[in-house]
Amino acid sequence: MKTATFSKLFIITALTGVLFSCKKSNSNSSSTTETTTQVSTSSDDVSRASTESDAAFDDVNTAMTTQTSITGAALAPAIRNGIQTLGGPGNNDTVETGICDAVVTVDTVDNPRTITITYNGNNCAMDRTRTGSVVISIAQGVVWRDAGAVVTVTFNKLAITRLIDNKTITLNGTHTYTNVSGGSLISLPNNPGDSITHTITSNDMAITFDDGSKATWNVARQRAYTYNDGFVITQTGTHTSGAETNISMWGTDRYGNAFTVDILQPYVVTLSCNWLLTSGQVQLSLPNVTATVAYGLNSGGVATGCPVSGYYYYQVSADFTASGKVYTVILPY
């Protein structure tokens, strides 16, 4: 199953346009200039970390699909196409999963069982390369399709280089990955009325940047999968802090500033719309600015349906606390 990379749209492009406008309007204020630069950089950091984490979990789903002893389901024809098992169910077998820039090694004998995705740096995505590994640990007796099944997903020096500017981020840390509803994604095409819900949580993610600076972040998000003329993914945040709800990520950015990312309205991504983000609204909060982004709009800022003629647009409203000014822009994606 092809997977969505919608979070790469997240905030950075829109905020860059807003912040450049703000910077021009406040050219005499060095503090405002510093704030806008930090917000722009932090937005890009959050976008990339979110995108690449989602992409890694898409690979986790793909890798587990090849192992019937782990998923508890036979491979459906829609998934089996292009997937070939190169070794039998044994210790440290290598399988071909269709992940174009990785080798997958499976150990179904030891406890916990493990699936290791080792990235080889190939440029098959045409926009980035990856090295490092992701290890899925599954306790003996756990069957992923069962409701409440839990596996641990560990990022080990997962380094992603963006080729447009050769900037690299490196992810380390563990996630708890839960199949809340039970069921297998490969069954959805034959059961379009069903819904499968996964949650992803983490409290020890570490991100290292090119300049050696570091960020720490936490994750609490839910992905609900359905099938309607193709796969549909709906993503929400599940963490609450005080009066703030629907938080999907929070922590400390590379400047030491606390941040939160709230999904105010669920992200919806559909295969029938070429895996585009068709609706959703998020809010990025930093000490000196709050930015809200609404997706799935037309050029006039009104929500539109699918298929869309031309581009989808998103509207960004950035509220700067120090100046009390709000900057709004509508841009295509």
Helices and strands as residue ranges (DSSP letters): G 6-9, H 12-25, H 30-65, H 68-71, H 77-80, E 84-85, E 93-96, E 102-107, E 113-120, E 128-138, E 149-162, E 167-179, G 185-190, E 196-209, E 214-227, E 231-237, E 239-241, E 244-252, E 258-270, G 271-273, E 276-286, E 289-297, E 313-320, E 326-332
